[in-house]
Amino acid sequence: MPGVKPKVKPVKLICAALFFPTADLDSAVADLENLFGKIDHKSPIYDFTFTDYYNDEMGKGLKKFFLSFENLIMPDQLADIKNSTNKIEAKYSAEGKRTVNLDPGYLEESKLILASTKNFSHRIYLKDGIWAELTLSYASGKFVTHPWSYPDYQTELVYDFLRKVRDIYISQLKK
């Protein structure tokens, strides 16, 4: 129907944090909370051994974990959120190199979307130098990967985190 906008539901903000062990992680997480509100779930920290892509910039022995935030967001906020996390990364950089890499995204019932500063064939431009990527789908009670899904997003640790966050999110929508 012309002129009628579809109803868009709020979504669940998540953020992946890749970091060098000596990074001021507590302060970076506090900055995230100051911007996005209270954290309501956190994954275990794990060794990031899936690629050496970040080694030249961030060093070896990287760790990673995921956070979700209590406050729901609207999907069209993702580009602004990514640009905000880029500023946090810059704040904790040392000698022009990041010590923390923050990758925000959002979860809804049927998918996980991540933000990126890099264009590629499977990414859709949002605004201000930010693209969105469908990283995982959710169908028939499980997360489904795509050819471009990052290797660590195909692990049981990440699936466990996302299932819990999805349950929290669905509960929030019912309230």
N, C-alpha and C positions, 0 to 999 in steps of 0.2 A: 504494500500500500504506500503510495507516494507520501513523503513527509512524515511517516511514522518510523521512529527509531526503535530498533530492537532493544529489548531489555538485556542489559549486560550485567552479569553477576560479578560480585567482587571475587577475587582470587587470593590464594595463600602465597605470601612472599617467602621465598627461601633464599639462602645465599651459601654458596660453597666458598670455603676459605682455604687456599693453598698457601703455605707459609714456610719460611726458613726457620729452623728451631730457635734462633736467637732473636727473632722478630718480637716487637712489643705487641704481642697478640692480644693481651688483656685490654690494652688501650684501643686497639683497632676494633675489637668487639664492642667496647663501650661506645665508640663513635657510631657503630652500626645501630646500637640500641637507642642512642640519642636521636638518630635520624628516623628510625623505623619502628621504635617501640620495643616492648618487652619480648624477649626470646621465649618461645613456649616449647621448643624441642631442639635437641642437639644430638648429632650422631657421635659415635666414638671417633677419636682421632686415629688415623691410619697412615702408614707409610705410603707415600705416593711414588709407586714404582712402575707406573703404566707407560710413561714416556720420559725421554730426556729433553723434551722440547724446552723446558724452563731452566735447565741446568746452567746455561751460559749466563743468563740474567740473574737467577735467584740462588744458584749453587746446588750442590747435591745434598741428599738426605732430607728432601722436602716431606712435609706432613700435610694432611688435609682432613677437613671435617665439614659438616653441613649444619646450618641453623635454619629454623623457621621462626617466624615472628607472629605474635598474637594478633596484631592488627591486620585486617584484610585490606587489600589494595584494589584499585581498578586496573584492568589489564593495560590501559593506555598510559599508565604511570611508569612502565618498565624502562623506557629510554631515559627518563629523568633519574630514576633510581640507579641505573648503570653509570650514568655520568657522575652521580654522587659517590658511588663506590670507587670510581676512578680517582676522585679527589682524595679519598681516604688512602688508596694505594700510594698516591704521590706523597702524601704526608709522611708515610712510613718508609719511603724509599731512602736508600743510602748510596751515595756516590752515583746517583742517576739510575740505580737498579732497584726494582721492587723487592721488598722482603715479604710482602703479603700480596696475594692475587685474589681479588674478590669477584665472584661470578654470581650475580643475582639472577633470579628467575622467578617463575610462579608456577604453582600447581593448581589445577582444577580437577574436577572429577575424571576427565578423560585424557589429560595430557600434562606434560611438564614442558614448559617453555623456558629457554635460557636466553639471556641477552649477550651480545657480542659486539666488539668494535671491528670485527673483520667480516667482510662480505664473502659469501660463497654461494654456490648454486642452490642450496637448500635453505638459505636464509632470506628473510623478508625485511626490507628496510623500514624502520620506524620513523626516526628523526634524529637530528643532531649527531650524526655519525654512529648510530646504534642500529643493529639488526636483531631480529628475533629468530630463534631456531626451535622447531619442534624436536626436542631431544628424545623424549619417550612418549609413547601413547599408553593408555590404560584401557584394556579390553578383556572381557571374559575373566575378570577377577585377578588380572596380573599386568605388570608393566611389560611393554613390548618395545624392543629396540628397533632402530633404523640403521641403515648402512653407515650413517655418519655419527651414530651415538658413541660418545667417548667410552673407552674401555672401562673406566672405573664406574661409569653409570650403568654398567652391565653386571655389577656385583651384588651379591646378596646383602652386603652391608648397606649399600645405597638403597636397594629395594626395601629393606627393613625400615630405614629412615623414612622413605617416601610413603610407605604404607601407613606408618604411624601418623605422619603429617596429613595424609589424605583423610584418615579417620578423624583427626582433630578438625580439619577443614569442614568435613561434612556435618560434624556436630555443630560447628559454629553457624553453618548455613541454616540449620534447623531452629536456631534460637531466634 
